[in-house]
């Protein structure tokens, strides 16, 4: 990851079934890459770029909410 420190605050995420699990940005990368493959558009570099945009959006959301414990879902 390019600036890992920037994303250290993203430690947990809530799954659709309600479970809270450790956050792993690689899951976002894999999901985006699979979607790009299904649509026959983009490559792994493009998927990584989208992943960083998602991570940046989560950081902005965390700052806007001003919660001590931020768990995106």
N, C-alpha and C positions, 0 to 999 in steps of 0.2 A: 504494500500500500504506500502511496506517495507520502503522506504526512500522517503517520499513524497516531501521533500524539493528539492531533486535532479531533480524532474520532474516538478517543479513549472514553469519553463520557457516555458513549453508546455501549452499555454493558449487558442489558437484558432487553428482551422483546416479548410481547404477549402474542401467542399464537391464536388462531381463530377459535380453537376449542377452549381458550381461556388459560392454558398453561403459560407460565413465564419461564423462558429458557435463555441461556446465554446468547448474546447477540453475535452473529458471525456474518460479516460483510460478504464472504464468499458465497453465501446462499443467495444474496441479491445478484451477484455476478452470474451465478449459474442459471438463475431464473431468467435474467435478461438475455443471456446467451442462447438459452433454449428457445425463447420467444423469437429472437432474431433468426434462429435456424428454421423455425417453423414457418416464418414469413419469407424465408430466403433473402433476408436483408441484413447487412452488417456483418461484422466479424468480432473476434474476441476483443480487439482494441476498442471497438465501438461500444461493446457491452461494458467494458471497464470504465469508459467515459460516462456512460449512463449511471453505473453504480456510484461513481463519485458525485454525480449530480443528486442522486437519491440521498446519499450520506450527508451532503451539504444541506439539503432540504430538511433532513431530520435534525441537524444541529440548529438551524434557524427556528424550527418548530419548538425545540427544547428551550431555546432562549426566550421565545415569545411567551411560552407558558409559565416560565419562572418557577417551575416545580423543583423541589429538592430532589425528589426521586422521579426521574423521567423514564417511563417504560412505554415506547411506541407500540401501537397495535394496528 
